[in-house]
Amino acid sequence: MRARTDDGVELHWESHGEGEPLLLLHEFGGDHRSWRPQVAHFSRRYRCLVYDARGYPSSDVPTDPDAYSQERAVADALCVLDAAGESSAHVVGNSMGGFATLHLGLRHPDRTRSLVVAGCGYGAHPDQDAAFRAESRELSRRYADEGSAAVAADYGAGPGRLFLKDKDPAGYAEHLAVLAEHDPTGAGLTMAGVQASRPSLYDLRDDLARMDVPTLIVAGDGDDGILDVDVMLRRTLPRAGLAVLPRSGHLTNLEEPALFNALVEQFHAQVAAGRWARPSQE
């Protein structure tokens, strides 16, 4: 199915199952296929909505750099919800999708029933900010000059992704294949317009401290670039919990799908029971 955004970009989206809506937002290195283990599990009880972000076929690939930003990523998530006829949803995102999930709850809390923010935090720490933005701009240049397959060979070998290789070699090979299939224009402009240009989470702490959406933060203990940031988010967000998966990296939903799914289910059950309030001692 196709959803048309207010700036004329068409997004490919899919709906699986019936029940409460569960919107899944993929990371930079993936696309809607990155959520297969979750769709297979949750579509038995939820209506799972997945889509390809702008710049990721089968969605449109705008060539205007101004078409890519963190704000556009949030607007696109809302566009898919609207196309699906859903006023609100439980939202789950990883990495780039985790940032979009967090910003969706921050800017449009009325559209979110709960948030699962996984793998979120790269480049957000003040000590990493400048280097991350420079690295993202360099990756954008490499996509233009070298193409997706060349970038995938290096990007896919990052330490946070090698946990998947050790645990599930076939799953890792599929992950690399998806990464190598990225449209170089879309990937490069996403790197420049979204990754390298998004606001620092540390600059948003006052806003985050007022966000009242139930939030589960998920991190792998081997995903070193995000752990300090996720502790900050846990301490800042009024209704947040933090789950750290042992011996895990950046792709927790693929590395440990059963554990990831169980954590999400337990979280949703707590939210439904009204048990995900601010702890009294806080």
Beta strands, then each sheet from edge to edge (+ up, - down):
strand 1: 2-4
strand 2: 10-16
strand 3: 20-25
strand 4: 46-51
strand 5: 89-94
strand 6: 112-118
strand 7: 215-220
strand 8: 240-245
sheet 1: 1+ 2- 4+ 3+ 5+ 6+ 7+ 8+
end
